[in-house]
Amino acid sequence: MLENVVEFFRNLPAKKCVECGNEIDEQHECYGSKCDNCMDPGKH
Ligand SMILES: [Zn+2]
């Protein structure tokens, strides 16, 4: 059962940051459509 869910997510296209266009290495769904750099300007 779980394998189907894993396959589903594997087949999803890579997300791209709406700010800079970088591909987002998705590990945290709550980040939406921006990469770490664009989400956390305070970390720079
Ligand atoms: Zn970005």
mmCIF file of the protein (N, C-alpha, C, O) and its ligand, coordinates in Angstrom:
data_MODEL
# 
_entry.id   MODEL 
# 
loop_
_entity.id 
_entity.type 
_entity.pdbx_number_of_molecules 
1 polymer     1 
2 non-polymer 1 
# 
_entity_poly.entity_id                      1 
_entity_poly.type                           'polypeptide(L)' 
_entity_poly.nstd_linkage                   no 
_entity_poly.nstd_monomer                   no 
_entity_poly.pdbx_seq_one_letter_code       MLENVVEFFRNLPAKKCVECGNEIDEQHECYGSKCDNCMDPGKH 
_entity_poly.pdbx_seq_one_letter_code_can   MLENVVEFFRNLPAKKCVECGNEIDEQHECYGSKCDNCMDPGKH 
_entity_poly.pdbx_strand_id                 A 
# 
loop_
_entity_poly_seq.entity_id 
_entity_poly_seq.num 
_entity_poly_seq.mon_id 
_entity_poly_seq.hetero 
1 1  MET n 
1 2  LEU n 
1 3  GLU n 
1 4  ASN n 
1 5  VAL n 
1 6  VAL n 
1 7  GLU n 
1 8  PHE n 
1 9  PHE n 
1 10 ARG n 
1 11 ASN n 
1 12 LEU n 
1 13 PRO n 
1 14 ALA n 
1 15 LYS n 
1 16 LYS n 
1 17 CYS n 
1 18 VAL n 
1 19 GLU n 
1 20 CYS n 
1 21 GLY n 
1 22 ASN n 
1 23 GLU n 
1 24 ILE n 
1 25 ASP n 
1 26 GLU n 
1 27 GLN n 
1 28 HIS n 
1 29 GLU n 
1 30 CYS n 
1 31 TYR n 
1 32 GLY n 
1 33 SER n 
1 34 LYS n 
1 35 CYS n 
1 36 ASP n 
1 37 ASN n 
1 38 CYS n 
1 39 MET n 
1 40 ASP n 
1 41 PRO n 
1 42 GLY n 
1 43 LYS n 
1 44 HIS n 
# 
loop_
_struct_asym.id 
_struct_asym.entity_id 
A 1 
B 2 
# 
loop_
_chem_comp.id 
_chem_comp.type 
_chem_comp.mon_nstd_flag 
ALA 'L-peptide linking' y 
ARG 'L-peptide linking' y 
ASN 'L-peptide linking' y 
ASP 'L-peptide linking' y 
CYS 'L-peptide linking' y 
GLN 'L-peptide linking' y 
GLU 'L-peptide linking' y 
GLY 'peptide linking'   y 
HIS 'L-peptide linking' y 
ILE 'L-peptide linking' y 
LEU 'L-peptide linking' y 
LYS 'L-peptide linking' y 
MET 'L-peptide linking' y 
PHE 'L-peptide linking' y 
PRO 'L-peptide linking' y 
SER 'L-peptide linking' y 
TYR 'L-peptide linking' y 
VAL 'L-peptide linking' y 
ZN  non-polymer         . 
# 
_pdbx_entity_nonpoly.entity_id   2 
_pdbx_entity_nonpoly.name        ? 
_pdbx_entity_nonpoly.comp_id     ZN 
# 
_pdbx_nonpoly_scheme.asym_id         B 
_pdbx_nonpoly_scheme.entity_id       2 
_pdbx_nonpoly_scheme.mon_id          ZN 
_pdbx_nonpoly_scheme.ndb_seq_num     1 
_pdbx_nonpoly_scheme.pdb_seq_num     101 
_pdbx_nonpoly_scheme.auth_seq_num    101 
_pdbx_nonpoly_scheme.pdb_mon_id      ZN 
_pdbx_nonpoly_scheme.auth_mon_id     ZN 
_pdbx_nonpoly_scheme.pdb_strand_id   A 
_pdbx_nonpoly_scheme.pdb_ins_code    . 
# 
loop_
_atom_site.group_PDB 
_atom_site.id 
_atom_site.type_symbol 
_atom_site.label_atom_id 
_atom_site.label_alt_id 
_atom_site.label_comp_id 
_atom_site.label_asym_id 
_atom_site.label_entity_id 
_atom_site.label_seq_id 
_atom_site.pdbx_PDB_ins_code 
_atom_site.Cartn_x 
_atom_site.Cartn_y 
_atom_site.Cartn_z 
_atom_site.occupancy 
_atom_site.B_iso_or_equiv 
_atom_site.pdbx_formal_charge 
_atom_site.auth_seq_id 
_atom_site.auth_comp_id 
_atom_site.auth_asym_id 
_atom_site.auth_atom_id 
_atom_site.pdbx_PDB_model_num 
ATOM   1   N  N  . MET A 1 1  ? 0.842  -1.208 0.000   1.00 0.00 ? 1   MET A N  1 
ATOM   2   C  CA . MET A 1 1  ? 0.000  0.000  0.000   1.00 0.00 ? 1   MET A CA 1 
ATOM   3   C  C  . MET A 1 1  ? 0.879  1.260  0.000   1.00 0.00 ? 1   MET A C  1 
ATOM   4   O  O  . MET A 1 1  ? 0.699  2.150  -0.832  1.00 0.00 ? 1   MET A O  1 
ATOM   5   N  N  . LEU A 1 2  ? 1.818  1.323  0.931   1.00 0.00 ? 2   LEU A N  1 
ATOM   6   C  CA . LEU A 1 2  ? 2.657  2.508  1.046   1.00 0.00 ? 2   LEU A CA 1 
ATOM   7   C  C  . LEU A 1 2  ? 3.511  2.717  -0.200  1.00 0.00 ? 2   LEU A C  1 
ATOM   8   O  O  . LEU A 1 2  ? 3.825  3.852  -0.560  1.00 0.00 ? 2   LEU A O  1 
ATOM   9   N  N  . GLU A 1 3  ? 3.877  1.642  -0.844  1.00 0.00 ? 3   GLU A N  1 
ATOM   10  C  CA . GLU A 1 3  ? 4.741  1.770  -2.008  1.00 0.00 ? 3   GLU A CA 1 
ATOM   11  C  C  . GLU A 1 3  ? 4.088  2.595  -3.104  1.00 0.00 ? 3   GLU A C  1 
ATOM   12  O  O  . GLU A 1 3  ? 4.774  3.306  -3.838  1.00 0.00 ? 3   GLU A O  1 
ATOM   13  N  N  . ASN A 1 4  ? 2.802  2.510  -3.219  1.00 0.00 ? 4   ASN A N  1 
ATOM   14  C  CA . ASN A 1 4  ? 2.102  3.307  -4.218  1.00 0.00 ? 4   ASN A CA 1 
ATOM   15  C  C  . ASN A 1 4  ? 2.249  4.791  -3.920  1.00 0.00 ? 4   ASN A C  1 
ATOM   16  O  O  . ASN A 1 4  ? 2.425  5.598  -4.833  1.00 0.00 ? 4   ASN A O  1 
ATOM   17  N  N  . VAL A 1 5  ? 2.178  5.144  -2.663  1.00 0.00 ? 5   VAL A N  1 
ATOM   18  C  CA . VAL A 1 5  ? 2.310  6.554  -2.294  1.00 0.00 ? 5   VAL A CA 1 
ATOM   19  C  C  . VAL A 1 5  ? 3.715  7.045  -2.594  1.00 0.00 ? 5   VAL A C  1 
ATOM   20  O  O  . VAL A 1 5  ? 3.897  8.157  -3.091  1.00 0.00 ? 5   VAL A O  1 
ATOM   21  N  N  . VAL A 1 6  ? 4.701  6.227  -2.294  1.00 0.00 ? 6   VAL A N  1 
ATOM   22  C  CA . VAL A 1 6  ? 6.087  6.603  -2.575  1.00 0.00 ? 6   VAL A CA 1 
ATOM   23  C  C  . VAL A 1 6  ? 6.286  6.800  -4.067  1.00 0.00 ? 6   VAL A C  1 
ATOM   24  O  O  . VAL A 1 6  ? 6.915  7.770  -4.492  1.00 0.00 ? 6   VAL A O  1 
ATOM   25  N  N  . GLU A 1 7  ? 5.764  5.904  -4.844  1.00 0.00 ? 7   GLU A N  1 
ATOM   26  C  CA . GLU A 1 7  ? 5.874  6.035  -6.292  1.00 0.00 ? 7   GLU A CA 1 
ATOM   27  C  C  . GLU A 1 7  ? 5.239  7.323  -6.780  1.00 0.00 ? 7   GLU A C  1 
ATOM   28  O  O  . GLU A 1 7  ? 5.769  7.990  -7.669  1.00 0.00 ? 7   GLU A O  1 
ATOM   29  N  N  . PHE A 1 8  ? 4.111  7.666  -6.203  1.00 0.00 ? 8   PHE A N  1 
ATOM   30  C  CA . PHE A 1 8  ? 3.409  8.880  -6.599  1.00 0.00 ? 8   PHE A CA 1 
ATOM   31  C  C  . PHE A 1 8  ? 4.300  10.095 -6.409  1.00 0.00 ? 8   PHE A C  1 
ATOM   32  O  O  . PHE A 1 8  ? 4.412  10.934 -7.303  1.00 0.00 ? 8   PHE A O  1 
ATOM   33  N  N  . PHE A 1 9  ? 4.926  10.192 -5.259  1.00 0.00 ? 9   PHE A N  1 
ATOM   34  C  CA . PHE A 1 9  ? 5.751  11.365 -4.988  1.00 0.00 ? 9   PHE A CA 1 
ATOM   35  C  C  . PHE A 1 9  ? 7.025  11.356 -5.808  1.00 0.00 ? 9   PHE A C  1 
ATOM   36  O  O  . PHE A 1 9  ? 7.538  12.412 -6.181  1.00 0.00 ? 9   PHE A O  1 
ATOM   37  N  N  . ARG A 1 10 ? 7.537  10.166 -6.090  1.00 0.00 ? 10  ARG A N  1 
ATOM   38  C  CA . ARG A 1 10 ? 8.743  10.081 -6.914  1.00 0.00 ? 10  ARG A CA 1 
ATOM   39  C  C  . ARG A 1 10 ? 8.482  10.613 -8.322  1.00 0.00 ? 10  ARG A C  1 
ATOM   40  O  O  . ARG A 1 10 ? 9.371  11.173 -8.963  1.00 0.00 ? 10  ARG A O  1 
ATOM   41  N  N  . ASN A 1 11 ? 7.283  10.435 -8.778  1.00 0.00 ? 11  ASN A N  1 
ATOM   42  C  CA . ASN A 1 11 ? 6.973  10.828 -10.146 1.00 0.00 ? 11  ASN A CA 1 
ATOM   43  C  C  . ASN A 1 11 ? 6.606  12.294 -10.275 1.00 0.00 ? 11  ASN A C  1 
ATOM   44  O  O  . ASN A 1 11 ? 6.450  12.798 -11.387 1.00 0.00 ? 11  ASN A O  1 
ATOM   45  N  N  . LEU A 1 12 ? 6.467  12.979 -9.161  1.00 0.00 ? 12  LEU A N  1 
ATOM   46  C  CA . LEU A 1 12 ? 6.163  14.397 -9.234  1.00 0.00 ? 12  LEU A CA 1 
ATOM   47  C  C  . LEU A 1 12 ? 7.355  15.157 -9.799  1.00 0.00 ? 12  LEU A C  1 
ATOM   48  O  O  . LEU A 1 12 ? 8.501  14.818 -9.505  1.00 0.00 ? 12  LEU A O  1 
ATOM   49  N  N  . PRO A 1 13 ? 7.103  16.161 -10.590 1.00 0.00 ? 13  PRO A N  1 
ATOM   50  C  CA . PRO A 1 13 ? 8.195  16.992 -11.089 1.00 0.00 ? 13  PRO A CA 1 
ATOM   51  C  C  . PRO A 1 13 ? 8.812  17.786 -9.962  1.00 0.00 ? 13  PRO A C  1 
ATOM   52  O  O  . PRO A 1 13 ? 8.152  18.074 -8.963  1.00 0.00 ? 13  PRO A O  1 
ATOM   53  N  N  . ALA A 1 14 ? 10.071 18.142 -10.114 1.00 0.00 ? 14  ALA A N  1 
ATOM   54  C  CA . ALA A 1 14 ? 10.743 18.917 -9.084  1.00 0.00 ? 14  ALA A CA 1 
ATOM   55  C  C  . ALA A 1 14 ? 10.106 20.294 -8.980  1.00 0.00 ? 14  ALA A C  1 
ATOM   56  O  O  . ALA A 1 14 ? 9.786  20.931 -9.983  1.00 0.00 ? 14  ALA A O  1 
ATOM   57  N  N  . LYS A 1 15 ? 9.935  20.727 -7.762  1.00 0.00 ? 15  LYS A N  1 
ATOM   58  C  CA . LYS A 1 15 ? 9.401  22.076 -7.568  1.00 0.00 ? 15  LYS A CA 1 
ATOM   59  C  C  . LYS A 1 15 ? 10.469 23.103 -7.875  1.00 0.00 ? 15  LYS A C  1 
ATOM   60  O  O  . LYS A 1 15 ? 11.663 22.861 -7.697  1.00 0.00 ? 15  LYS A O  1 
ATOM   61  N  N  . LYS A 1 16 ? 10.020 24.243 -8.335  1.00 0.00 ? 16  LYS A N  1 
ATOM   62  C  CA . LYS A 1 16 ? 10.961 25.329 -8.573  1.00 0.00 ? 16  LYS A CA 1 
ATOM   63  C  C  . LYS A 1 16 ? 10.556 26.533 -7.750  1.00 0.00 ? 16  LYS A C  1 
ATOM   64  O  O  . LYS A 1 16 ? 9.374  26.834 -7.578  1.00 0.00 ? 16  LYS A O  1 
ATOM   65  N  N  . CYS A 1 17 ? 11.560 27.202 -7.255  1.00 0.00 ? 17  CYS A N  1 
ATOM   66  C  CA . CYS A 1 17 ? 11.328 28.390 -6.458  1.00 0.00 ? 17  CYS A CA 1 
ATOM   67  C  C  . CYS A 1 17 ? 10.723 29.484 -7.323  1.00 0.00 ? 17  CYS A C  1 
ATOM   68  O  O  . CYS A 1 17 ? 11.221 29.769 -8.412  1.00 0.00 ? 17  CYS A O  1 
ATOM   69  N  N  . VAL A 1 18 ? 9.660  30.088 -6.844  1.00 0.00 ? 18  VAL A N  1 
ATOM   70  C  CA . VAL A 1 18 ? 9.010  31.136 -7.632  1.00 0.00 ? 18  VAL A CA 1 
ATOM   71  C  C  . VAL A 1 18 ? 9.820  32.429 -7.611  1.00 0.00 ? 18  VAL A C  1 
ATOM   72  O  O  . VAL A 1 18 ? 9.593  33.324 -8.425  1.00 0.00 ? 18  VAL A O  1 
ATOM   73  N  N  . GLU A 1 19 ? 10.760 32.522 -6.680  1.00 0.00 ? 19  GLU A N  1 
ATOM   74  C  CA . GLU A 1 19 ? 11.564 33.735 -6.562  1.00 0.00 ? 19  GLU A CA 1 
ATOM   75  C  C  . GLU A 1 19 ? 12.794 33.702 -7.446  1.00 0.00 ? 19  GLU A C  1 
ATOM   76  O  O  . GLU A 1 19 ? 13.035 34.634 -8.213  1.00 0.00 ? 19  GLU A O  1 
ATOM   77  N  N  . CYS A 1 20 ? 13.580 32.627 -7.344  1.00 0.00 ? 20  CYS A N  1 
ATOM   78  C  CA . CYS A 1 20 ? 14.869 32.585 -8.034  1.00 0.00 ? 20  CYS A CA 1 
ATOM   79  C  C  . CYS A 1 20 ? 14.923 31.504 -9.106  1.00 0.00 ? 20  CYS A C  1 
ATOM   80  O  O  . CYS A 1 20 ? 15.866 31.478 -9.896  1.00 0.00 ? 20  CYS A O  1 
ATOM   81  N  N  . GLY A 1 21 ? 13.941 30.615 -9.153  1.00 0.00 ? 21  GLY A N  1 
ATOM   82  C  CA . GLY A 1 21 ? 13.907 29.605 -10.205 1.00 0.00 ? 21  GLY A CA 1 
ATOM   83  C  C  . GLY A 1 21 ? 14.715 28.365 -9.895  1.00 0.00 ? 21  GLY A C  1 
ATOM   84  O  O  . GLY A 1 21 ? 14.739 27.436 -10.702 1.00 0.00 ? 21  GLY A O  1 
ATOM   85  N  N  . ASN A 1 22 ? 15.378 28.319 -8.748  1.00 0.00 ? 22  ASN A N  1 
ATOM   86  C  CA . ASN A 1 22 ? 16.119 27.124 -8.378  1.00 0.00 ? 22  ASN A CA 1 
ATOM   87  C  C  . ASN A 1 22 ? 15.176 25.967 -8.100  1.00 0.00 ? 22  ASN A C  1 
ATOM   88  O  O  . ASN A 1 22 ? 14.059 26.159 -7.620  1.00 0.00 ? 22  ASN A O  1 
ATOM   89  N  N  . GLU A 1 23 ? 15.637 24.770 -8.406  1.00 0.00 ? 23  GLU A N  1 
ATOM   90  C  CA . GLU A 1 23 ? 14.847 23.609 -8.032  1.00 0.00 ? 23  GLU A CA 1 
ATOM   91  C  C  . GLU A 1 23 ? 14.871 23.444 -6.520  1.00 0.00 ? 23  GLU A C  1 
ATOM   92  O  O  . GLU A 1 23 ? 15.908 23.591 -5.873  1.00 0.00 ? 23  GLU A O  1 
ATOM   93  N  N  . ILE A 1 24 ? 13.716 23.139 -5.985  1.00 0.00 ? 24  ILE A N  1 
ATOM   94  C  CA . ILE A 1 24 ? 13.614 22.984 -4.535  1.00 0.00 ? 24  ILE A CA 1 
ATOM   95  C  C  . ILE A 1 24 ? 13.755 21.519 -4.188  1.00 0.00 ? 24  ILE A C  1 
ATOM   96  O  O  . ILE A 1 24 ? 13.000 20.675 -4.672  1.00 0.00 ? 24  ILE A O  1 
ATOM   97  N  N  . ASP A 1 25 ? 14.731 21.226 -3.344  1.00 0.00 ? 25  ASP A N  1 
ATOM   98  C  CA . ASP A 1 25 ? 14.893 19.867 -2.848  1.00 0.00 ? 25  ASP A CA 1 
ATOM   99  C  C  . ASP A 1 25 ? 13.881 19.679 -1.724  1.00 0.00 ? 25  ASP A C  1 
ATOM   100 O  O  . ASP A 1 25 ? 14.151 19.991 -0.564  1.00 0.00 ? 25  ASP A O  1 
ATOM   101 N  N  . GLU A 1 26 ? 12.736 19.172 -2.085  1.00 0.00 ? 26  GLU A N  1 
ATOM   102 C  CA . GLU A 1 26 ? 11.586 19.204 -1.198  1.00 0.00 ? 26  GLU A CA 1 
ATOM   103 C  C  . GLU A 1 26 ? 11.715 18.221 -0.037  1.00 0.00 ? 26  GLU A C  1 
ATOM   104 O  O  . GLU A 1 26 ? 11.747 17.008 -0.242  1.00 0.00 ? 26  GLU A O  1 
ATOM   105 N  N  . GLN A 1 27 ? 11.786 18.739 1.147   1.00 0.00 ? 27  GLN A N  1 
ATOM   106 C  CA . GLN A 1 27 ? 11.759 17.894 2.345   1.00 0.00 ? 27  GLN A CA 1 
ATOM   107 C  C  . GLN A 1 27 ? 10.739 18.419 3.332   1.00 0.00 ? 27  GLN A C  1 
ATOM   108 O  O  . GLN A 1 27 ? 10.411 17.769 4.324   1.00 0.00 ? 27  GLN A O  1 
ATOM   109 N  N  . HIS A 1 28 ? 10.251 19.596 3.043   1.00 0.00 ? 28  HIS A N  1 
ATOM   110 C  CA . HIS A 1 28 ? 9.335  20.237 3.974   1.00 0.00 ? 28  HIS A CA 1 
ATOM   111 C  C  . HIS A 1 28 ? 8.193  20.845 3.165   1.00 0.00 ? 28  HIS A C  1 
ATOM   112 O  O  . HIS A 1 28 ? 8.342  21.916 2.576   1.00 0.00 ? 28  HIS A O  1 
ATOM   113 N  N  . GLU A 1 29 ? 7.084  20.174 3.140   1.00 0.00 ? 29  GLU A N  1 
ATOM   114 C  CA . GLU A 1 29 ? 5.969  20.599 2.294   1.00 0.00 ? 29  GLU A CA 1 
ATOM   115 C  C  . GLU A 1 29 ? 5.463  21.984 2.650   1.00 0.00 ? 29  GLU A C  1 
ATOM   116 O  O  . GLU A 1 29 ? 4.929  22.685 1.791   1.00 0.00 ? 29  GLU A O  1 
ATOM   117 N  N  . CYS A 1 30 ? 5.621  22.386 3.888   1.00 0.00 ? 30  CYS A N  1 
ATOM   118 C  CA . CYS A 1 30 ? 5.045  23.640 4.343   1.00 0.00 ? 30  CYS A CA 1 
ATOM   119 C  C  . CYS A 1 30 ? 5.745  24.841 3.717   1.00 0.00 ? 30  CYS A C  1 
ATOM   120 O  O  . CYS A 1 30 ? 5.248  25.964 3.800   1.00 0.00 ? 30  CYS A O  1 
ATOM   121 N  N  . TYR A 1 31 ? 6.896  24.608 3.092   1.00 0.00 ? 31  TYR A N  1 
ATOM   122 C  CA . TYR A 1 31 ? 7.620  25.728 2.514   1.00 0.00 ? 31  TYR A CA 1 
ATOM   123 C  C  . TYR A 1 31 ? 6.990  26.253 1.235   1.00 0.00 ? 31  TYR A C  1 
ATOM   124 O  O  . TYR A 1 31 ? 7.381  27.307 0.734   1.00 0.00 ? 31  TYR A O  1 
ATOM   125 N  N  . GLY A 1 32 ? 6.021  25.524 0.708   1.00 0.00 ? 32  GLY A N  1 
ATOM   126 C  CA . GLY A 1 32 ? 5.332  26.013 -0.467  1.00 0.00 ? 32  GLY A CA 1 
ATOM   127 C  C  . GLY A 1 32 ? 6.226  26.032 -1.684  1.00 0.00 ? 32  GLY A C  1 
ATOM   128 O  O  . GLY A 1 32 ? 6.813  25.007 -2.033  1.00 0.00 ? 32  GLY A O  1 
ATOM   129 N  N  . SER A 1 33 ? 6.345  27.166 -2.336  1.00 0.00 ? 33  SER A N  1 
ATOM   130 C  CA . SER A 1 33 ? 6.997  27.218 -3.638  1.00 0.00 ? 33  SER A CA 1 
ATOM   131 C  C  . SER A 1 33 ? 8.232  28.115 -3.643  1.00 0.00 ? 33  SER A C  1 
ATOM   132 O  O  . SER A 1 33 ? 8.600  28.671 -4.678  1.00 0.00 ? 33  SER A O  1 
ATOM   133 N  N  . LYS A 1 34 ? 8.867  28.251 -2.482  1.00 0.00 ? 34  LYS A N  1 
ATOM   134 C  CA . LYS A 1 34 ? 10.107 29.035 -2.452  1.00 0.00 ? 34  LYS A CA 1 
ATOM   135 C  C  . LYS A 1 34 ? 11.226 28.207 -1.846  1.00 0.00 ? 34  LYS A C  1 
ATOM   136 O  O  . LYS A 1 34 ? 10.991 27.363 -0.981  1.00 0.00 ? 34  LYS A O  1 
ATOM   137 N  N  . CYS A 1 35 ? 12.451 28.457 -2.309  1.00 0.00 ? 35  CYS A N  1 
ATOM   138 C  CA . CYS A 1 35 ? 13.582 27.708 -1.787  1.00 0.00 ? 35  CYS A CA 1 
ATOM   139 C  C  . CYS A 1 35 ? 13.998 28.278 -0.423  1.00 0.00 ? 35  CYS A C  1 
ATOM   140 O  O  . CYS A 1 35 ? 13.474 29.292 0.039   1.00 0.00 ? 35  CYS A O  1 
ATOM   141 N  N  . ASP A 1 36 ? 14.950 27.595 0.191   1.00 0.00 ? 36  ASP A N  1 
ATOM   142 C  CA . ASP A 1 36 ? 15.384 28.012 1.522   1.00 0.00 ? 36  ASP A CA 1 
ATOM   143 C  C  . ASP A 1 36 ? 15.881 29.446 1.534   1.00 0.00 ? 36  ASP A C  1 
ATOM   144 O  O  . ASP A 1 36 ? 15.573 30.216 2.444   1.00 0.00 ? 36  ASP A O  1 
ATOM   145 N  N  . ASN A 1 37 ? 16.655 29.797 0.515   1.00 0.00 ? 37  ASN A N  1 
ATOM   146 C  CA . ASN A 1 37 ? 17.224 31.134 0.473   1.00 0.00 ? 37  ASN A CA 1 
ATOM   147 C  C  . ASN A 1 37 ? 16.148 32.212 0.439   1.00 0.00 ? 37  ASN A C  1 
ATOM   148 O  O  . ASN A 1 37 ? 16.260 33.239 1.109   1.00 0.00 ? 37  ASN A O  1 
ATOM   149 N  N  . CYS A 1 38 ? 15.117 31.969 -0.341  1.00 0.00 ? 38  CYS A N  1 
ATOM   150 C  CA . CYS A 1 38 ? 14.073 32.970 -0.488  1.00 0.00 ? 38  CYS A CA 1 
ATOM   151 C  C  . CYS A 1 38 ? 13.097 32.950 0.682   1.00 0.00 ? 38  CYS A C  1 
ATOM   152 O  O  . CYS A 1 38 ? 12.444 33.950 0.982   1.00 0.00 ? 38  CYS A O  1 
ATOM   153 N  N  . MET A 1 39 ? 13.010 31.807 1.332   1.00 0.00 ? 39  MET A N  1 
ATOM   154 C  CA . MET A 1 39 ? 12.102 31.723 2.471   1.00 0.00 ? 39  MET A CA 1 
ATOM   155 C  C  . MET A 1 39 ? 12.699 32.328 3.727   1.00 0.00 ? 39  MET A C  1 
ATOM   156 O  O  . MET A 1 39 ? 11.967 32.819 4.586   1.00 0.00 ? 39  MET A O  1 
ATOM   157 N  N  . ASP A 1 40 ? 14.033 32.299 3.846   1.00 0.00 ? 40  ASP A N  1 
ATOM   158 C  CA . ASP A 1 40 ? 14.683 32.736 5.074   1.00 0.00 ? 40  ASP A CA 1 
ATOM   159 C  C  . ASP A 1 40 ? 15.731 33.808 4.800   1.00 0.00 ? 40  ASP A C  1 
ATOM   160 O  O  . ASP A 1 40 ? 16.928 33.544 4.922   1.00 0.00 ? 40  ASP A O  1 
ATOM   161 N  N  . PRO A 1 41 ? 15.306 34.998 4.437   1.00 0.00 ? 41  PRO A N  1 
ATOM   162 C  CA . PRO A 1 41 ? 16.258 36.070 4.163   1.00 0.00 ? 41  PRO A CA 1 
ATOM   163 C  C  . PRO A 1 41 ? 17.062 36.440 5.399   1.00 0.00 ? 41  PRO A C  1 
ATOM   164 O  O  . PRO A 1 41 ? 18.151 37.001 5.284   1.00 0.00 ? 41  PRO A O  1 
ATOM   165 N  N  . GLY A 1 42 ? 16.546 36.136 6.558   1.00 0.00 ? 42  GLY A N  1 
ATOM   166 C  CA . GLY A 1 42 ? 17.254 36.470 7.790   1.00 0.00 ? 42  GLY A CA 1 
ATOM   167 C  C  . GLY A 1 42 ? 18.489 35.631 8.014   1.00 0.00 ? 42  GLY A C  1 
ATOM   168 O  O  . GLY A 1 42 ? 19.332 35.979 8.841   1.00 0.00 ? 42  GLY A O  1 
ATOM   169 N  N  . LYS A 1 43 ? 18.613 34.517 7.281   1.00 0.00 ? 43  LYS A N  1 
ATOM   170 C  CA . LYS A 1 43 ? 19.759 33.633 7.473   1.00 0.00 ? 43  LYS A CA 1 
ATOM   171 C  C  . LYS A 1 43 ? 20.976 34.071 6.678   1.00 0.00 ? 43  LYS A C  1 
ATOM   172 O  O  . LYS A 1 43 ? 22.069 33.541 6.881   1.00 0.00 ? 43  LYS A O  1 
ATOM   173 N  N  . HIS A 1 44 ? 20.807 35.019 5.786   1.00 0.00 ? 44  HIS A N  1 
ATOM   174 C  CA . HIS A 1 44 ? 21.926 35.417 4.950   1.00 0.00 ? 44  HIS A CA 1 
ATOM   175 C  C  . HIS A 1 44 ? 22.967 36.185 5.766   1.00 0.00 ? 44  HIS A C  1 
ATOM   176 O  O  . HIS A 1 44 ? 23.990 36.604 5.224   1.00 0.00 ? 44  HIS A O  1 
HETATM 177 ZN ZN . ZN  B 2 .  ? 14.631 30.880 -4.262  1.00 0.00 2 101 ZN  A ZN 1 
# 
